Structure formats: structure tokens, C-alpha cells
């Protein structure tokens, strides 16, 4: 049965098999390919990337012309939004939605990630690839690895230090903590450069260095030191909150898997751990197409504008097989994610009160 409202923990055992093991996704893939939804969309990406480049240049030009003004936080907000949109383009590039070949994809990804927004393309691509292979797997998905936040009651019971204090209150602290996510992405990118097996270390370091030097020089040449600090705080906070609000609805509050669980097949692994967000074209633009998270996880190389067209095909196919297909409104998805965070933090609240 297809569900159009999201349960807290959908039943992962309800799928009814109508085909031999391993062939379910093959049939869905055949339908999607037959509909022409894996074809490249060079015109779309030329327009999207070109528009972002113009807006990015215009924002920095406006920053320079405005000068030492306390209106600069408005520019910081605009640039925070643009940084997030560039990150979403880098995401599409990494999935080979823009270029079919590896080299142009990596070149474009490093220009967008390292040079334009100061986030390591190589580090993020490795992390995101592991997430796609095992979404919401507590041992294999880096996006649900316990750190400051905990994602399951098992992780909560093992939390130590700051994570133990924050974990019990994490539903209330989630959005405030997102204001630090932009800086966290920059710091994680720099830390990744010191890993022994890191690929293209020198190139990535140079590009990140150019970004940091250019960013710092622009702020110090145009603004007073106090204005520069205010600009950085607003800019990075908007960047972090935007990205966090884009990715949070996708998997948070959906079922998590552990090494002890039976491994679902690819189709069910991707569908049952993902959530779609309903909305019109405006939501599509704001979330970079990631509101069609189920379709994106099933077909990562599918161009963003085709995800909307793939949705009815995937949803109908899931209905045929009896696989729960979860979607909700944007605000509802946040509420469900926060409710999940609050529930898994219960052991920490109980321990603190005892």
C-alpha cells in the first residue's frame, strides 16, 4: 500500500514480492529508461549554472559597492543562500547529472565546492557516496554517525561528554546548531586534507586556500573588523541553516538499520529509508530537487528536472509491490524529524533526572 502520510517508523517488512529476488529494481529501471528520464539535460544545467554565476558575481559586486555599511548583513544573507545553491549544483555534478565523464565532473565540482564556497569536493563526495550506498545504516552511513547528535536510542545510551548533554535536548537545539553547520563543513574540509589516503590533496588544498584568502581579503579590505565578524556570522549561519533544512527532511525520522538487521534489497533499502517532500516548483527550486529524495536515491544520476516526472512512475510501482512510499509536507517533515530526535533522546533525559 502506498502511504501519503509519514509514520514514525514505517514497517520495513510489508513489501510483497511479485518477482524473483533482485529483479524488482530492474523492472523499475526499465520503465524509467523507457520514459527517457535518464537522458542528460545540458540546456537546463547551462541555464541553472549560468544564472547562479551571474547572481554570485552580482552579489560580490554589490558587496564591494556597498562598502563599510551596516546593511552588509543583507548581502551576507544573499550570499548564504547562493552558497547553498552552489552546493546543490556541486551535489548534482558529483552524481554525474551534469557531465557523464569523471574528469569534467571532478573539475566542475572542485571549482564549485573548493573554490567558490570553500567546501572540499573530494571529502564531501566520499562521505555522500557512502551515505547513498547505505542510507540510515547506523554503522555504514556517515550521516547518522553519532557525534553531537544521536539518531537512535542505541546511540543515545552510548553517548558521552557534550553529546550526552545535547542529546537529551537535541530536538530543541537542532535548528540553533544548524547555524554552526556552515563553519563545520569548512573545518571538516580542512581536516580531510590531512588524511593519508586523500586524493588530489595538493589541488584541493590550493583551491581551498585561494577561497579562504580571497574571502578574508574581501572582508578586511571592504569592512571594518567588527563588520567583518558580523558578516561572517550571518553568512555562515544562513549557509548552514539552509543546507541543514534542505537535507534534514530526507531521512531523519525514517527507519534506521544496524549490522544485526537483515539487509534489504536495493529498491527497499532506498525507498523505506527516504522521505519525499510535497510542494510545487518553488519547493523544487529551494531544495534543489532533493524533495524527490526517493527517486534521487534510486536514480542518483537522473537530472534534477526529471525527478518530478519520475515520481508517479516510482510511486505507482511501489504500490504494485506493496512497498511503503513516504511523503509529507515540508513543515510536517521537520516536525517528524524533530519528534524522532526527541524520542531517541529519552534515555539521556531519564538518566539526567535519575
C-alpha positions as CSV (number, residue, x, y, z in Angstrom):
1,X,0.0,0.0,0.0
2,X,1.3,3.5,-0.8
3,X,1.3,5.9,2.2
4,X,1.0,9.6,1.6
5,X,1.4,10.5,5.3
6,X,4.6,9.5,7.1
7,X,4.5,7.1,10.0
8,X,7.2,7.5,12.7
9,X,8.7,4.1,11.9
10,X,7.2,2.5,8.7
11,X,7.1,-1.2,8.7
12,X,10.0,-2.4,6.6
13,X,8.6,-5.9,6.3
14,X,5.4,-5.1,4.4
15,X,6.8,-5.5,0.8
16,X,5.0,-8.1,-1.2
17,X,7.3,-9.8,-3.7
18,X,5.8,-10.4,-7.1
19,X,9.0,-11.0,-8.9
20,X,12.1,-13.1,-8.2
21,X,14.7,-11.7,-5.8
22,X,16.8,-9.0,-7.4
23,X,14.6,-8.2,-10.3
24,X,12.3,-5.6,-8.7
25,X,14.6,-2.7,-9.3
26,X,15.5,-3.9,-12.7
27,X,11.8,-3.7,-13.8
28,X,11.5,-0.2,-12.3
29,X,14.7,0.9,-14.1
30,X,13.4,-0.4,-17.4
31,X,10.3,1.7,-17.0
32,X,12.3,4.8,-16.1
33,X,14.7,4.4,-19.0
34,X,11.8,3.7,-21.4
35,X,10.4,7.1,-20.3
36,X,13.7,8.8,-21.2
37,X,14.3,10.1,-17.7
38,X,18.0,9.3,-17.5
39,X,18.9,11.5,-20.6
40,X,21.2,14.4,-20.0
41,X,19.7,17.9,-19.7
42,X,22.6,20.2,-20.8
43,X,20.3,23.1,-21.5
44,X,18.8,23.1,-18.0
45,X,22.2,22.9,-16.3
46,X,23.7,25.6,-18.6
47,X,20.9,27.9,-17.6
48,X,21.0,27.0,-13.9
49,X,24.8,27.3,-13.6
50,X,24.9,30.4,-15.7
51,X,22.2,32.1,-13.6
52,X,24.0,31.2,-10.4
53,X,27.3,32.5,-11.7
54,X,25.7,35.9,-12.6
55,X,23.9,36.1,-9.2
56,X,27.1,35.1,-7.4
57,X,29.2,37.8,-9.3
58,X,26.5,40.4,-8.8
59,X,26.3,39.7,-5.0
60,X,30.0,40.2,-4.5
61,X,29.9,43.3,-6.8
62,X,27.1,44.7,-4.6
63,X,29.2,43.8,-1.5
64,X,32.1,45.9,-2.9
65,X,30.0,48.8,-3.9
66,X,28.1,49.0,-0.6
67,X,31.3,49.3,1.3
68,X,31.5,49.9,5.0
69,X,27.8,49.8,5.7
70,X,25.8,48.1,8.4
71,X,23.5,47.0,5.6
72,X,26.1,44.4,4.6
73,X,24.4,41.6,6.7
74,X,21.7,41.7,4.0
75,X,24.4,40.9,1.4
76,X,25.6,38.2,3.8
77,X,22.1,36.6,3.7
78,X,22.0,36.7,-0.1
79,X,25.4,35.1,-0.3
80,X,24.5,32.5,2.3
81,X,21.5,31.4,0.1
82,X,23.7,31.4,-3.0
83,X,26.4,29.3,-1.3
84,X,23.8,26.7,-0.6
85,X,22.5,26.8,-4.1
86,X,26.1,26.3,-5.4
87,X,26.5,23.4,-3.0
88,X,23.4,21.8,-4.5
89,X,24.8,22.2,-8.0
90,X,28.1,20.6,-6.8
91,X,25.9,17.7,-5.5
92,X,24.4,17.2,-8.9
93,X,27.9,17.4,-10.5
94,X,29.1,14.7,-8.1
95,X,26.3,12.4,-9.2
96,X,27.3,12.8,-12.9
97,X,24.0,14.5,-13.6
98,X,25.8,17.3,-15.5
99,X,28.7,15.6,-17.1
100,X,28.9,11.9,-18.0
101,X,32.6,11.6,-17.5
102,X,34.6,11.7,-14.3
103,X,37.2,14.3,-15.1
104,X,34.9,17.1,-16.1
105,X,32.7,16.3,-13.2
106,X,35.6,16.5,-10.7
107,X,36.9,19.7,-12.3
108,X,33.5,21.4,-12.1
109,X,32.9,20.0,-8.6
110,X,36.2,21.4,-7.3
111,X,35.5,24.8,-8.8
112,X,32.0,25.0,-7.3
113,X,32.9,23.4,-4.0
114,X,36.5,24.2,-3.1
115,X,37.0,27.5,-4.9
116,X,33.5,29.1,-4.8
117,X,32.2,28.1,-1.4
118,X,35.2,26.7,0.5
119,X,34.0,23.1,0.9
120,X,36.1,20.1,-0.1
121,X,34.6,18.4,-3.1
122,X,36.6,15.2,-2.6
123,X,35.8,14.9,1.1
124,X,32.1,15.5,0.6
125,X,31.9,13.2,-2.4
126,X,33.4,10.3,-0.4
127,X,31.0,10.9,2.5
128,X,28.0,11.2,0.3
129,X,28.8,8.1,-1.7
130,X,28.9,6.1,1.5
131,X,25.6,7.6,2.5
132,X,23.9,6.6,-0.8
133,X,25.2,3.0,-0.5
134,X,23.7,2.5,2.9
135,X,21.2,5.2,3.9
136,X,20.3,5.4,7.5
137,X,22.6,2.5,8.4
138,X,24.0,3.3,11.9
139,X,27.3,1.6,11.1
140,X,27.8,2.5,7.5
141,X,26.1,5.8,6.8
142,X,28.3,8.7,8.0
143,X,25.2,11.0,8.0
144,X,23.8,9.1,11.0
145,X,27.1,8.5,12.8
146,X,26.8,9.7,16.4
147,X,28.6,13.0,17.0
148,X,26.9,15.9,18.7
149,X,23.5,14.5,17.8
150,X,22.3,10.9,18.3
151,X,20.0,9.2,15.8
152,X,18.8,6.1,17.7
153,X,18.2,5.0,21.3
154,X,21.2,2.7,21.0
155,X,23.5,5.7,20.1
156,X,21.9,7.7,23.0
157,X,22.8,5.0,25.5
158,X,26.5,5.2,24.4
159,X,26.7,9.0,24.2
160,X,29.4,10.7,26.2
161,X,30.5,14.2,27.0
162,X,28.8,17.1,25.2
163,X,26.7,14.7,23.1
164,X,25.2,13.3,26.3
165,X,24.0,16.7,27.4
166,X,22.9,17.9,24.0
167,X,21.3,14.5,23.1
168,X,18.5,14.9,25.6
169,X,17.7,18.4,24.3
170,X,18.6,17.9,20.7
171,X,15.1,18.4,19.3
172,X,15.1,21.9,20.8
173,X,18.8,22.6,19.8
174,X,18.6,21.2,16.3
175,X,17.9,24.4,14.4
176,X,20.2,26.6,16.6
177,X,23.0,24.1,16.0
178,X,22.5,24.4,12.2
179,X,23.8,27.9,12.4
180,X,27.2,26.3,13.0
181,X,26.9,23.8,10.2
182,X,28.5,26.1,7.6
183,X,31.6,26.5,9.7
184,X,31.6,22.8,10.5
185,X,31.6,22.0,6.7
186,X,34.6,24.3,6.2
187,X,36.6,22.8,9.1
188,X,35.8,19.2,8.1
189,X,37.1,20.0,4.6
190,X,40.4,21.3,6.1
191,X,40.7,18.3,8.4
192,X,40.2,15.9,5.5
193,X,43.3,17.2,3.8
194,X,45.4,15.6,6.5
195,X,44.2,12.1,5.8
196,X,46.9,9.9,4.3
197,X,44.8,8.4,1.5
198,X,43.2,11.7,0.5
199,X,43.1,12.1,-3.3
200,X,44.3,15.2,-5.1
201,X,45.4,16.7,-1.7
202,X,47.5,19.4,-3.2
203,X,44.9,20.6,-5.7
204,X,42.1,20.7,-3.2
205,X,44.4,22.4,-0.6
206,X,45.3,25.1,-3.2
207,X,41.7,25.8,-4.2
208,X,40.6,25.9,-0.6
209,X,43.5,28.2,0.2
210,X,42.6,30.6,-2.6
211,X,39.0,30.7,-1.4
212,X,39.9,31.5,2.2
213,X,42.5,34.1,1.1
214,X,40.1,35.8,-1.2
215,X,37.2,35.7,1.3
216,X,39.3,37.1,4.1
217,X,40.9,39.8,1.8
218,X,37.5,40.9,0.6
219,X,36.1,41.3,4.1
220,X,39.2,43.1,5.5
221,X,39.5,45.4,2.6
222,X,35.9,46.5,2.4
223,X,34.6,46.2,6.1
224,X,35.8,47.2,9.5
225,X,36.9,44.3,11.7
226,X,33.6,44.4,13.7
227,X,31.5,44.5,10.5
228,X,33.6,41.6,9.0
229,X,32.9,39.4,12.1
230,X,29.2,40.3,11.8
231,X,29.2,39.5,8.1
232,X,30.9,36.1,8.7
233,X,28.4,35.2,11.4
234,X,25.4,36.0,9.3
235,X,26.7,34.5,6.1
236,X,27.8,31.2,7.6
237,X,24.7,30.9,9.7
238,X,22.4,31.3,6.7
239,X,24.5,28.9,4.7
240,X,24.4,26.2,7.4
241,X,20.7,26.6,8.2
242,X,19.7,26.5,4.5
243,X,21.7,23.3,3.8
244,X,20.5,21.7,7.1
245,X,16.9,22.5,6.2
246,X,17.4,21.0,2.8
247,X,18.8,17.7,3.9
248,X,17.0,17.2,7.2
249,X,13.6,16.2,5.7
250,X,15.2,13.5,3.6
251,X,16.0,10.7,6.1
252,X,15.7,12.0,9.6
253,X,12.9,10.1,11.4
254,X,12.9,7.3,8.9
255,X,13.8,3.7,9.9
256,X,17.5,3.1,10.7
257,X,19.3,-0.1,10.1
258,X,22.1,-1.8,12.1
259,X,24.5,-4.7,11.4
260,X,22.1,-7.0,13.2
261,X,19.3,-6.3,10.7
262,X,18.7,-8.3,7.6
263,X,19.9,-6.3,4.6
264,X,17.0,-5.2,2.4
265,X,17.5,-5.3,-1.4
266,X,18.5,-2.1,-3.2
267,X,15.0,-1.0,-4.0
268,X,13.6,-1.4,-0.5
269,X,16.8,-0.1,1.2
270,X,16.4,3.2,-0.7
271,X,12.7,3.7,-0.6
272,X,12.0,2.7,3.0
273,X,14.7,4.9,4.5
274,X,13.8,8.0,2.4
275,X,11.1,10.6,2.6
276,X,9.8,12.9,-0.2
277,X,8.6,16.4,0.5
278,X,5.4,17.6,-1.3
279,X,5.4,21.0,-2.9
280,X,5.3,22.9,-6.1
281,X,8.0,24.4,-8.3
282,X,9.1,26.8,-5.6
283,X,10.0,23.9,-3.2
284,X,11.7,22.1,-6.1
285,X,14.0,25.2,-6.6
286,X,14.6,25.8,-2.9
287,X,15.5,22.2,-2.2
288,X,17.4,21.6,-5.4
289,X,15.1,18.7,-6.4
290,X,16.1,16.8,-3.2
291,X,12.5,16.9,-2.2
292,X,12.2,13.9,-4.5
293,X,14.6,12.0,-2.3
294,X,13.2,8.6,-3.1
295,X,13.7,9.0,-6.8
296,X,17.1,10.6,-6.3
297,X,18.3,7.7,-4.2
298,X,17.0,5.1,-6.7
299,X,18.5,7.0,-9.7
300,X,21.3,9.3,-8.4
301,X,22.4,10.2,-12.0
302,X,19.0,11.3,-13.0
303,X,18.9,15.1,-13.9
304,X,17.1,17.1,-11.3
305,X,14.3,18.3,-13.6
306,X,13.4,14.7,-14.4
307,X,12.8,13.7,-10.7
308,X,9.3,15.2,-10.7
309,X,8.4,13.2,-13.8
310,X,9.8,10.0,-12.3
311,X,7.8,10.3,-9.1
312,X,4.5,9.0,-10.4
313,X,6.3,6.0,-12.0
314,X,8.1,5.1,-8.8
315,X,5.1,5.7,-6.6
316,X,2.9,3.5,-8.8
317,X,5.5,0.8,-8.9
318,X,5.8,0.8,-5.1
319,X,2.1,0.4,-4.9
320,X,2.3,-2.7,-7.1
321,X,4.8,-4.3,-4.8
322,X,3.2,-3.1,-1.6
323,X,6.2,-1.0,-0.6
324,X,5.5,2.0,1.7
325,X,6.2,5.2,-0.2
326,X,6.5,8.1,2.3
327,X,5.9,11.7,1.5
328,X,4.8,14.7,3.6
329,X,4.6,18.5,3.5
330,X,7.8,20.5,4.3
331,X,6.7,21.6,7.8
332,X,5.4,18.2,8.6
333,X,8.7,16.6,7.6
334,X,10.5,18.9,10.0
335,X,8.1,18.1,12.8
336,X,8.6,14.3,12.2
337,X,12.3,14.7,12.3
338,X,12.3,16.7,15.5
339,X,9.9,14.3,17.1
340,X,12.3,11.5,16.2
341,X,15.2,13.3,17.7
342,X,13.2,14.0,20.9
343,X,12.2,10.4,21.2
344,X,15.6,8.9,20.8
345,X,17.0,11.3,23.4
346,X,14.6,10.0,26.0
347,X,17.2,7.7,27.7
348,X,19.5,10.7,28.2
349,X,16.8,12.7,29.8
350,X,15.8,9.9,32.0
351,X,19.4,9.4,33.1
352,X,19.8,13.1,33.8
353,X,16.7,13.2,36.0
354,X,17.5,10.0,38.0
